[in-house]
Amino acid sequence: MMDIVIKINNQSNGRDKLARLIQYASRLVWHQLERRNANKYSIDRIKSLESNLSTFRKVLRLGRCLDICYTALNSLNIEDPFLRISLTISKIAHALFLYADHVVWLTKSGFLKTDSENWNRTANKFWLISIIANLARDFYEILHVLELNRTTFLKPTDLIAGSIKNFNLHVSMKHLSAILCCHKDIFIDTLKNSCDIFIPLTALGFTKLSPSAIGTLGTLSSIAALITLVKPITKLVPA
């Protein structure tokens, strides 16, 4: 266990994901304590931890928007047109999200004088675009896997033809489980992006999830991201 922590902590991206995990877990904890009318001092301390970790992550990511812009150029060389477009859009949007996030931090630290709330909304908009592009790529990968295994699953047209009588649910579920094991990278990436999308949606007012729900989703997506760092084989490529 300690080897895994050291491996994660040796990477700046790993420290960011670890801090993110604690940040969202803190949000879940303080909201649950608040609902149970717990000690206000304890709640304020956990809220302070969440806020400090958020600031720490902003500092840790300072300048990364340039790195991601550079990697976006590499995405233009991908042969598959759908992957090329979705990954390029995702990276450009993510770079713009980080740029806006840098402005928010510099404003709150007193270095700049801008409307931090407006920049925060801008950051969340770009983050949302990046996640949508990632999910589009995930569904594309899923469709590709289903196409390769199309003979195993029951098609909607088969219901009309009456083929459902010959359909073996147990065998199909067993095969589905085997597919998931063989494509952990797609499953983990889809899980991460599916959880993440509700965070900017809620921040922008499109959905109204509680801090506990956001904390839970953020924690799950952080764990998924950490798994890809610990086991690179579970990371979806090209990334």
C-alpha positions in Angstrom: 0.0 0.0 0.0 2.8 2.4 0.9 4.5 1.6 -2.4 1.4 2.8 -4.2 1.2 6.0 -2.2 4.9 6.7 -2.9 4.4 6.0 -6.7 1.4 8.4 -6.8 3.2 11.1 -4.7 6.2 11.0 -7.0 4.1 12.4 -9.9 2.7 15.9 -9.9 -0.4 14.6 -11.6 -0.6 11.9 -8.9 -0.4 14.5 -6.1 -3.2 16.5 -7.9 -5.4 13.4 -8.1 -4.7 12.5 -4.5 -5.5 16.0 -3.3 -8.7 15.9 -5.4 -9.8 12.7 -3.8 -9.4 14.2 -0.3 -11.0 17.5 -1.4 -14.2 15.8 -2.6 -14.3 13.4 0.2 -14.1 16.4 2.6 -17.1 17.9 0.8 -19.1 14.7 1.4 -18.1 14.5 5.0 -18.8 18.1 6.0 -22.2 18.1 4.3 -23.2 14.8 6.1 -22.0 16.3 9.4 -24.0 19.5 8.6 -27.2 17.4 8.0 -26.7 15.8 11.3 -26.2 19.1 13.1 -22.7 18.2 14.2 -20.3 20.5 15.9 -19.9 23.7 13.8 -16.2 24.0 14.6 -15.6 20.5 13.1 -17.6 21.3 10.0 -15.7 24.6 9.5 -12.3 22.8 9.8 -13.3 20.3 7.1 -14.6 23.0 4.9 -11.3 24.8 5.4 -9.5 21.6 4.4 -11.5 21.4 1.2 -10.9 25.0 0.3 -7.1 24.7 1.0 -6.9 21.6 -1.1 -8.7 23.4 -4.0 -6.2 26.2 -3.8 -3.3 23.8 -3.6 -4.5 22.0 -6.7 -4.8 25.4 -8.6 -1.2 26.2 -7.7 -0.1 22.6 -8.6 -1.7 23.0 -12.1 -0.2 26.4 -12.8 1.1 26.5 -16.4 -0.3 23.1 -17.3 -2.6 24.7 -19.9 0.5 25.2 -22.1 1.4 21.5 -21.8 -2.1 20.4 -22.8 -2.2 22.8 -25.7 1.0 21.2 -27.0 -0.4 17.7 -26.6 -3.5 18.8 -28.5 -1.2 19.2 -31.5 -0.2 15.5 -31.3 -3.9 14.6 -31.3 -4.1 16.0 -34.9 -2.0 13.1 -36.0 -4.5 10.4 -35.0 -5.7 8.5 -38.0 -9.3 7.8 -36.8 -11.2 11.0 -37.7 -13.7 10.7 -34.7 -10.9 10.2 -32.2 -8.9 13.0 -33.7 -11.7 15.5 -33.5 -13.0 14.4 -30.0 -9.6 14.3 -28.4 -8.5 17.6 -29.9 -11.6 19.4 -28.8 -11.3 17.8 -25.3 -7.7 18.9 -24.9 -8.2 22.5 -26.2 -11.3 22.9 -23.9 -9.3 21.5 -21.0 -6.5 23.9 -21.6 -8.9 26.8 -21.7 -10.5 25.5 -18.5 -7.1 25.5 -16.8 -6.3 29.0 -18.1 -9.6 30.4 -16.7 -8.9 28.5 -13.5 -5.5 30.2 -13.3 -7.2 33.6 -13.6 -9.6 32.7 -10.8 -6.7 31.8 -8.5 -4.7 34.9 -9.4 -7.8 37.1 -8.7 -8.5 35.5 -5.4 -4.8 35.8 -4.4 -5.0 39.5 -5.1 -2.6 39.5 -8.1 -5.4 40.4 -10.6 -8.5 42.5 -10.4 -11.2 40.7 -12.4 -14.6 39.2 -11.9 -13.6 35.9 -10.4 -17.2 34.6 -10.4 -17.5 35.2 -14.2 -14.1 33.5 -14.8 -15.2 30.6 -12.6 -18.3 30.1 -14.7 -16.2 30.3 -17.9 -13.8 27.7 -16.4 -16.8 25.3 -15.7 -18.1 25.8 -19.2 -14.9 24.8 -20.8 -14.6 21.9 -18.3 -18.1 20.7 -19.4 -17.2 20.8 -23.1 -14.0 18.8 -22.4 -16.0 16.1 -20.5 -18.7 15.9 -23.2 -16.0 15.4 -25.8 -14.4 12.7 -23.6 -17.8 11.0 -23.2 -18.4 11.1 -26.9 -15.1 9.3 -27.3 -16.1 6.7 -24.6 -19.4 5.9 -26.3 -17.6 5.6 -29.7 -15.2 3.1 -28.1 -18.1 1.2 -26.5 -20.0 1.0 -29.9 -16.8 -0.3 -31.5 -16.5 -3.1 -28.8 -20.2 -4.0 -29.2 -19.8 -4.1 -33.0 -17.0 -6.6 -32.6 -19.2 -8.7 -30.3 -22.5 -8.1 -32.0 -23.3 -11.8 -32.4 -23.4 -12.3 -28.6 -26.1 -9.7 -27.7 -29.7 -9.5 -28.5 -30.6 -6.7 -31.0 -33.8 -4.7 -30.7 -34.9 -6.1 -34.1 -34.6 -9.6 -32.8 -37.4 -8.9 -30.3 -39.8 -8.4 -33.2 -38.6 -11.5 -35.0 -39.1 -13.6 -31.8 -35.5 -14.5 -31.3 -35.8 -13.7 -27.7 -36.9 -17.3 -27.0 -33.5 -18.5 -28.0 -31.7 -15.8 -26.1 -29.6 -17.0 -23.1 -29.4 -14.1 -20.6 -26.9 -15.9 -18.3 -24.5 -16.6 -21.2 -24.8 -13.1 -22.5 -24.1 -11.5 -19.1 -21.2 -13.8 -18.6 -19.8 -12.7 -22.0 -20.5 -9.0 -21.0 -18.5 -9.5 -17.8 -15.6 -11.0 -19.8 -15.7 -8.0 -22.2 -15.6 -5.5 -19.3 -12.5 -7.4 -17.9 -10.8 -7.2 -21.3 -11.7 -3.5 -21.7 -11.2 -2.1 -18.2 -9.7 1.1 -19.8 -13.0 2.0 -21.5 -15.1 1.1 -18.4 -12.9 3.2 -16.0 -12.7 6.2 -18.4 -16.5 6.1 -18.9 -17.1 5.9 -15.2 -14.8 8.8 -14.5 -16.3 11.1 -17.1 -19.9 10.1 -16.2 -19.2 11.1 -12.6 -17.3 14.3 -13.5 -19.9 15.7 -15.9 -22.4 16.5 -13.0 -19.8 18.7 -11.2 -19.7 21.5 -13.8 -23.4 20.9 -14.6 -24.3 21.7 -11.0 -21.8 24.6 -10.7 -23.5 26.1 -13.8 -27.0 25.5 -12.4 -28.1 22.9 -15.0 -28.5 20.3 -12.3 -29.1 20.7 -8.6 -27.1 18.1 -6.7 -26.3 18.3 -3.0 -22.7 18.8 -1.8 -22.9 15.1 -0.6 -23.8 13.9 -4.1 -21.0 16.1 -5.7 -18.6 14.9 -3.1 -19.5 11.2 -3.8 -19.2 11.7 -7.6 -15.9 13.6 -7.3 -14.5 10.9 -5.0 -15.5 8.1 -7.4 -14.0 9.9 -10.4 -10.8 10.6 -8.4 -10.4 6.9 -7.5 -10.9 6.0 -11.2 -8.2 8.5 -12.2 -5.8 7.2 -9.5 -6.3 3.6 -10.7 -5.0 4.6 -14.2 -1.9 6.1 -12.5 -1.2 3.0 -10.4 -2.0 0.6 -13.3 -1.2 2.4 -16.6 -2.7 -0.6 -18.5 -6.1 0.6 -17.4 -5.6 4.0 -19.1 -7.5 4.5 -22.3 -5.2 5.2 -25.2 -4.7 7.3 -27.2 -5.2 9.9 -24.5 
